[in-house]
Every structure is written in C-alpha cells, then in structure tokens.
Amino acid sequence: MRNHRKILSTIFFVFGVLDLFGWIGMGGWQSGEWLYLFYTVFFIVTGLKIHNNTTGANLFGTVASIIYLFSFPIGSIIGIYGLWYFLFNREE
C-alpha cells in the first residue's frame, strides 16, 4: 500500500506544479484568476501531505480525487484510483 501512497502523492504534486506553471504562463496574476491559484496550491499541498503522511492527508486526498473525477478522461482515472485507495484501503 505504500507504493500506492507514493504514486498518488507524486501525481497530485506534479499536476499541481504543472498547473501552477500554466497559471503563471497564462498571466494569472494579471488576469485575476486567483481561484485557479488556490486550486493549484491545494493539489501541491495535498501531494506533500500524502507524501509525509501528515494529519488530514486522507481527507485532502479524498477531496482531490473527487475534484479530479470531473476532468475526463485522465483525471477520472486518477480520481477513481485515489478514491479506491483513500476509501477502501485502511491498512496504514
């Protein structure tokens, strides 16, 4: 189960960082798209929380997985995988 935790933390962190670069690239600080910045920071923090197994990691991971469900098709796969891990695997 530790491998699944590593995979999910990496996915959330990397996609959060890539989204952050996208926000910077599209001039998010000038166009006023600050909600997207909070979205990207949420995924970066989620990846770090899951990686370090800190308090609230499962809650953050579950919320991030639900958000990813609406991003078809890759995000849906990630969301289902995350929900499977966070809701049905309680071995740690």
C-alpha positions in Angstrom: 0.0 0.0 0.0 3.0 2.3 0.5 3.6 2.3 -3.3 0.0 3.5 -3.9 0.5 6.3 -1.5 3.8 7.3 -3.2 2.2 7.2 -6.6 -0.8 9.3 -5.6 1.4 11.9 -3.8 3.6 12.2 -6.9 0.6 12.6 -9.2 -1.1 15.3 -7.1 2.2 17.2 -6.5 3.4 17.1 -10.2 0.0 18.0 -11.6 -0.3 20.8 -9.1 3.1 22.2 -10.1 2.3 21.9 -13.8 -1.0 23.7 -13.2 0.9 26.4 -11.3 3.3 26.9 -14.3 0.3 27.0 -16.5 -1.2 29.7 -14.3 2.0 31.7 -14.4 2.3 31.2 -18.2 -1.2 32.5 -18.9 -0.6 35.6 -16.8 -2.9 34.6 -14.0 -1.6 37.3 -11.7 -2.7 39.9 -14.3 -6.0 38.4 -15.4 -7.3 38.0 -11.9 -7.7 34.2 -12.0 -6.8 33.8 -8.3 -9.2 30.9 -7.7 -7.1 28.8 -10.1 -4.1 29.6 -8.0 -5.8 28.3 -4.9 -6.7 25.2 -6.9 -3.1 24.5 -7.8 -1.8 25.2 -4.3 -4.4 22.8 -3.0 -3.0 20.0 -5.1 0.6 20.8 -4.2 -0.3 20.8 -0.5 -2.2 17.6 -1.0 0.7 15.9 -2.6 3.0 16.9 0.2 0.6 15.9 2.9 0.1 12.4 1.4 3.9 12.0 0.9 4.6 13.0 4.5 1.5 11.1 5.8 0.6 14.1 8.0 -2.8 14.8 9.6 -5.6 15.3 7.2 -3.8 13.5 4.3 -6.6 11.1 3.7 -9.2 13.9 3.7 -7.2 16.1 1.3 -6.6 13.1 -0.9 -10.3 12.2 -1.0 -11.3 15.7 -1.8 -8.6 16.0 -4.5 -9.7 12.7 -6.0 -13.3 13.8 -6.2 -12.2 17.0 -7.9 -10.3 15.0 -10.4 -13.3 12.9 -11.3 -14.7 15.8 -13.3 -11.6 16.0 -15.5 -12.3 13.4 -18.2 -10.6 11.0 -19.2 -7.2 11.1 -17.4 -8.5 12.9 -14.3 -11.3 10.5 -14.0 -8.9 7.6 -13.9 -6.8 9.4 -11.3 -9.9 10.2 -9.3 -11.2 6.6 -9.3 -7.7 5.4 -8.3 -7.5 7.9 -5.5 -10.9 7.2 -4.2 -10.2 3.4 -4.3 -7.1 4.0 -2.2 -8.4 6.5 0.3 -11.8 5.0 0.9 -11.2 1.2 0.7 -7.6 0.7 1.9 -7.2 1.4 5.6 -4.1 -0.7 6.4 -1.8 2.2 7.4 
